[in-house]
């Protein structure tokens, strides 16, 4: 107030630091709310995620979705490659063969089907150029209702009462006389099993497939020293060469060695070895290839070798049907391997009286039983979840 007693029209503020504590601006309040698990979470400015940074949950989710997408793309590429190979295998099948096949009752995942597997082996030897016998004859029956697969091995020297248009003869003669069409008809007539599909396997081309798969593992049941065939050395050395040798035990074989193993017709260390045991060795190789095809290593190679898988095959099966059979094999809880047998007469095998019983086992109409004691040279029977022995 001035000396005249009147107030000044303005207020004078003095500078300088005020004694005592300087007041601060309080931080925004963070409210705690229960999260339902007995703990509290805080909402407020500090709880906001920093812009441009992902949480670990989001990173994991995106990574998993990316891997699933890549897996689906890989599977699709592999399927397309495989389907192209199946299409080529379908074109190799004679149109006349389809006329003797019995149509399926429905999709393979629901209904059983019978597939004829014919193995042929036309080596490069001049003596076998015109040899068109079926070296391996097998029926495969899928049974989705019981989750099992059943194989029936038929000796190629088994004598049948009638090859249509030819008369009684060894069953493998049907392939030489009339190809796969007559073979399928003869086998269906003799066994009473309607053949729905056929697969012809060229063992000579099988070697390349085995190499692409990285080889196969074979358990050799006994020491083998073969007779002299397909000598890999010059003629002068072949004179002294004793033959192919396979040691007993598990062995990893490339395509060429697996092919030689399946071709051995005589084991000089076992006089009881025969064409029946040769057929069992071929079944070993086929089974080993099946296992390798179902392996993870083959899955990762599928886009690159899918078409090559079908090069040794000629078939009427479609790509979708192959996938269904593969699924049936994967979920099968039981695999039954049966074989027909008989008595060797010196030129052919006379059928055993027990063969009709084995055919009932194969069709699931009776329980599978191993070979019963008999006078047969090659007793027939069935083995559950294991290959028949390659020695007698």
C-alpha positions in Angstrom: 0.0 0.0 0.0 1.4 3.5 -0.9 1.9 6.4 1.4 -1.3 7.9 0.2 -3.1 4.8 1.6 -4.2 3.5 -1.8 -3.4 -0.1 -3.1 -1.0 -0.5 -6.0 -2.6 -1.7 -9.2 -0.1 -4.5 -9.4 1.6 -7.2 -7.2 5.3 -7.5 -6.8 6.8 -11.0 -6.8 10.2 -11.6 -5.3 12.6 -14.0 -7.0 14.8 -16.5 -5.2 14.4 -20.0 -3.8 11.8 -20.7 -1.2 13.0 -22.3 1.9 11.9 -25.8 2.6 10.9 -28.7 0.3 10.0 -28.0 -3.3 6.6 -29.5 -4.2 6.6 -32.1 -7.1 3.9 -33.0 -9.6 2.4 -36.4 -8.6 2.6 -39.3 -11.1 -0.6 -40.6 -12.6 -2.2 -43.2 -10.3 -1.9 -46.8 -11.4 -4.9 -48.8 -10.4 -4.5 -52.4 -9.4 -7.2 -54.9 -10.6 -7.4 -58.6 -9.9 -6.5 -61.0 -12.8 -8.5 -63.9 -11.5 -5.5 -65.9 -10.4 -4.9 -64.4 -7.0 -2.6 -61.8 -8.3 -3.1 -58.1 -9.4 -2.2 -56.4 -12.6 -1.7 -52.7 -12.9 -3.2 -50.5 -15.6 -1.7 -47.2 -16.5 0.9 -45.6 -18.7 3.7 -48.0 -17.6 1.6 -51.1 -18.6 1.4 -50.0 -22.2 3.6 -52.0 -24.6 6.3 -50.1 -26.3 5.4 -49.3 -29.9 7.2 -51.4 -32.6 8.0 -54.4 -30.2 6.3 -57.8 -30.3 5.5 -59.8 -27.2 7.1 -63.3 -26.9 3.6 -64.9 -27.3 3.1 -63.2 -30.6 6.5 -64.2 -31.8 5.8 -67.9 -30.9 2.4 -67.8 -32.6 3.7 -66.3 -35.8 6.6 -68.8 -35.9 4.3 -71.8 -35.4 1.9 -70.6 -38.1 4.8 -70.1 -40.4 6.1 -73.6 -39.9 2.6 -75.1 -40.5 2.3 -73.1 -43.7 5.7 -74.3 -44.9 4.8 -77.9 -44.0 1.5 -77.7 -46.0 3.4 -76.2 -49.0 6.0 -79.0 -48.8 3.4 -81.7 -48.5 1.4 -80.3 -51.5 4.6 -80.1 -53.6 5.5 -83.6 -52.7 2.0 -84.8 -53.6 2.1 -83.1 -57.0 5.5 -84.8 -57.7 4.2 -88.2 -56.6 1.0 -87.8 -58.6 2.9 -87.2 -61.8 4.8 -90.4 -61.2 1.6 -92.3 -60.6 0.1 -90.9 -63.8 3.1 -92.2 -65.7 2.7 -95.7 -64.0 -1.0 -95.7 -65.0 -0.1 -95.1 -68.7 2.2 -98.1 -68.7 -0.6 -100.5 -67.8 -2.2 -102.3 -70.7 -5.9 -101.3 -71.1 -6.9 -105.0 -71.5 -5.7 -105.7 -68.0 -8.4 -103.6 -66.4 -11.1 -105.8 -67.9 -10.2 -108.7 -65.6 -10.1 -106.6 -62.4 -13.0 -106.7 -60.0 -14.3 -103.2 -59.1 -13.9 -102.0 -55.5 -16.9 -101.9 -53.2 -16.1 -98.3 -52.2 -13.2 -96.1 -50.9 -10.3 -98.1 -49.6 -10.4 -96.4 -46.2 -13.8 -98.1 -45.5 -13.9 -101.2 -47.6 -11.3 -104.0 -47.9 -9.5 -104.5 -51.2 -7.3 -107.2 -52.8 -4.2 -106.0 -54.7 -2.0 -108.3 -56.8 1.7 -107.6 -56.6 3.8 -109.1 -59.4 7.6 -108.9 -59.2 9.5 -109.3 -62.5 13.3 -109.4 -62.9 14.6 -109.1 -66.4 18.4 -108.9 -65.9 20.7 -107.8 -68.6 22.0 -111.3 -69.3 21.5 -112.5 -72.8 20.1 -115.8 -71.4 17.2 -114.0 -69.7 16.3 -111.4 -72.4 13.1 -113.2 -73.2 12.4 -114.5 -69.7 9.0 -112.9 -68.8 8.1 -115.0 -65.8 6.8 -113.4 -62.7 9.5 -114.1 -60.1 7.4 -112.9 -57.2 3.6 -113.3 -56.7 1.9 -111.7 -53.7 -1.6 -110.8 -52.8 -2.1 -107.9 -50.4 -5.5 -107.5 -48.6 -6.3 -104.3 -46.7 -8.9 -104.8 -43.9 -9.7 -101.3 -42.5 -12.5 -102.6 -40.3 -10.0 -104.7 -38.3 -7.0 -102.4 -38.9 -4.8 -105.1 -40.4 -2.9 -105.9 -43.6 -2.5 -109.4 -44.9 0.0 -110.6 -47.4 -0.2 -114.0 -49.3 2.9 -115.2 -51.0 2.4 -117.7 -53.8 5.4 -119.8 -54.9 6.1 -119.2 -58.6 6.6 -122.9 -59.2 3.3 -123.9 -57.7 1.3 -126.0 -60.2 -2.2 -124.9 -60.8 -4.9 -127.1 -62.4 -5.7 -124.6 -65.2 -4.2 -121.6 -66.8 -7.1 -120.3 -69.0 -6.6 -121.3 -72.6 -3.4 -123.3 -71.7 -4.1 -126.0 -69.1 -2.2 -127.1 -66.0 1.2 -125.6 -65.5 3.3 -123.6 -63.0 1.5 -120.5 -62.0 4.3 -118.2 -63.1 3.9 -119.5 -66.7 0.7 -117.4 -67.0 2.7 -114.2 -67.0 4.9 -115.5 -69.8 2.0 -116.8 -71.9 -0.4 -113.8 -71.5 1.3 -111.1 -69.5 -0.2 -109.6 -66.3 -3.8 -109.9 -67.6 -3.6 -113.7 -67.8 -1.6 -113.9 -64.5 -4.3 -111.9 -62.7 -7.1 -114.1 -64.1 -5.2 -117.3 -63.3 -4.5 -116.2 -59.7 -8.1 -115.1 -59.1 -9.4 -118.4 -60.4 -7.1 -120.5 -58.4 -7.4 -118.7 -55.0 -11.0 -117.6 -55.3 -9.9 -114.1 -54.3 -11.2 -111.3 -56.6 -8.3 -109.1 -57.7 -9.3 -105.4 -57.4 -6.0 -103.8 -58.4 -2.6 -104.8 -59.7 0.9 -103.5 -59.2 3.8 -104.8 -61.4 7.2 -104.2 -59.8 10.3 -104.2 -62.0 13.1 -105.4 -59.7 15.8 -104.3 -62.2 14.6 -100.7 -61.9 14.1 -101.1 -58.2 17.9 -100.6 -57.6 17.7 -97.0 -58.7 14.8 -96.3 -56.4 16.7 -97.8 -53.4 19.7 -95.6 -54.1 17.4 -92.5 -54.2 16.0 -93.5 -50.8 19.6 -93.8 -49.4 19.7 -97.6 -49.2 17.8 -100.1 -47.1 18.5 -102.2 -44.0 18.2 -106.0 -44.4 18.7 -108.6 -41.7 20.4 -111.6 -43.4 19.3 -114.7 -41.5 22.3 -116.9 -42.4 25.6 -116.8 -44.2 25.1 -116.8 -48.0 27.5 -117.8 -50.8 25.7 -117.6 -54.1 26.3 -119.4 -57.3 28.1 -117.4 -60.0 25.8 -114.9 -61.7 26.1 -111.3 -62.8 29.9 -111.4 -62.2 31.0 -107.7 -61.7 34.6 -108.4 -62.8 36.4 -109.0 -66.1 36.1 -112.6 -67.6 39.6 -113.6 -66.5 38.8 -112.8 -62.8 35.3 -114.2 -63.0 36.8 -117.7 -63.5 38.3 -117.5 -60.0 35.5 -115.5 -58.4 33.5 -117.7 -55.9 30.2 -115.8 -56.1 28.3 -113.2 -54.1 28.7 -113.4 -50.3 26.4 -112.0 -47.6 27.3 -112.3 -44.0 24.7 -113.0 -41.3 23.2 -110.1 -39.5 21.8 -106.6 -40.2 23.3 -104.9 -43.3 22.8 -101.6 -45.0 22.5 -102.3 -48.8 22.6 -100.0 -51.7 20.3 -100.6 -54.7 22.7 -102.9 -56.6 23.5 -105.1 -53.6 19.8 -105.4 -52.5 19.0 -106.4 -56.1 21.7 -109.1 -56.0 20.4 -110.3 -52.6 16.9 -110.7 -54.1 18.3 -112.6 -57.1 20.2 -115.3 -55.2 18.8 -118.6 -56.4 21.2 -120.9 -54.7 23.1 -120.7 -51.4 26.1 -123.0 -51.7 26.4 -123.0 -47.9 22.9 -124.4 -47.4 21.7 -127.1 -49.8 18.1 -126.7 -48.5 18.0 -123.2 -50.0 15.5 -123.0 -52.9 13.3 -120.7 -55.0 10.9 -120.5 -52.0 13.6 -118.9 -49.9 14.5 -116.7 -52.8 10.9 -115.4 -52.8 11.2 -114.8 -49.1 14.4 -112.7 -49.7 12.5 -110.6 -52.3 9.8 -110.0 -49.7 12.5 -108.8 -47.3 13.6 -106.2 -49.8 10.1 -105.1 -50.6 9.3 -104.8 -46.9 12.5 -102.8 -46.3 11.6 -100.4 -49.1 8.1 -100.0 -47.7 9.6 -99.0 -44.3 12.0 -96.6 -46.0 9.2 -95.0 -47.9 7.3 -94.3 -44.7 10.4 -92.7 -43.0 10.8 -89.0 -42.2 13.9 -88.8 -44.5 11.8 -89.8 -47.5 9.1 -87.2 -46.6 11.7 -84.4 -46.8 12.9 -85.7 -50.1 9.4 -86.2 -51.6 9.2 -83.0 -53.7 12.4 -84.0 -55.4 11.9 -87.8 -55.8 8.1 -88.2 -55.8 8.0 -89.0 -59.5 11.0 -91.4 -59.2 9.2 -93.5 -56.6 6.8 -94.9 -59.3 9.4 -95.6 -62.1 9.7 -99.3 -61.1 5.9 -99.7 -61.0 3.1 -100.3 -63.4 -0.3 -100.0 -61.8 -4.0 -99.0 -62.1 -4.0 -97.5 -58.6 -4.5 -93.7 -58.5 -2.5 -91.3 -56.3 -5.4 -90.9 -53.9 -5.7 -94.7 -53.6 -2.0 -95.0 -52.8 -2.4 -92.4 -50.1 -5.3 -94.4 -48.6 -3.2 -97.6 -48.6 -0.3 -95.7 -46.9 -2.7 -94.5 -44.3 -4.1 -98.0 -43.8 -0.5 -99.3 -43.4 0.3 -96.6 -40.9 -2.6 -97.3 -38.6 -2.6 -101.1 -39.0 -2.2 -102.7 -35.6 -1.5 -106.2 -37.1 0.3 -107.4 -40.2 -0.2 -111.0 -41.3 2.1 -112.7 -43.8 0.8 -116.0 -45.2 2.2 -118.3 -47.8 1.0 -121.2 -49.9 3.1 -124.4 -50.1 3.4 -127.9 -51.3 5.8 -130.7 -52.2 8.6 -130.4 -54.6 8.4 -133.0 -57.3 11.7 -132.2 -59.1 10.1 -129.8 -61.7 7.2 -128.1 -59.9 5.5 -127.8 -56.5 2.4 -129.9 -56.0 -0.1 -127.9 -53.9 -0.5 -128.8 -50.3 -3.8 -130.0 -48.9 -3.5 -127.2 -46.3 -3.5 -124.4 -48.9 -7.3 -123.9 -48.8 -7.1 -123.4 -45.1 -4.4 -120.7 -45.6 -6.6 -119.0 -48.2 -9.4 -118.7 -45.5 -6.8 -117.2 -43.1 -5.8 -114.7 -45.7 -9.4 -113.6 -46.3 -9.9 -113.3 -42.5 -12.4 -116.1 -42.4 -10.3 -118.1 -39.8 -7.6 -117.3 -37.3 -4.0 -117.2 -38.7 -1.9 -120.2 -37.8 1.8 -121.0 -38.5 2.6 -124.0 -40.7 1.5 -127.3 -39.1 3.8 -130.3 -39.0 3.4 -132.1 -42.4 5.3 -134.0 -45.1 5.2 -131.0 -47.4 8.5 -129.7 -48.6 7.2 -126.2 -48.2 4.5 -126.2 -45.5 1.9 -123.4 -45.8 0.8 -121.1 -43.0 0.7 -117.6 -41.6 2.9 -115.5 -39.4 1.6 -112.5 -37.4 3.7 -109.3 -37.3 6.8 -110.9 -38.8 8.2 -112.1 -42.1 8.2 -115.8 -42.8 11.6 -117.4 -42.3 13.9 -117.4 -45.3 15.4 -120.7 -44.3 13.6 -124.0 -43.8 
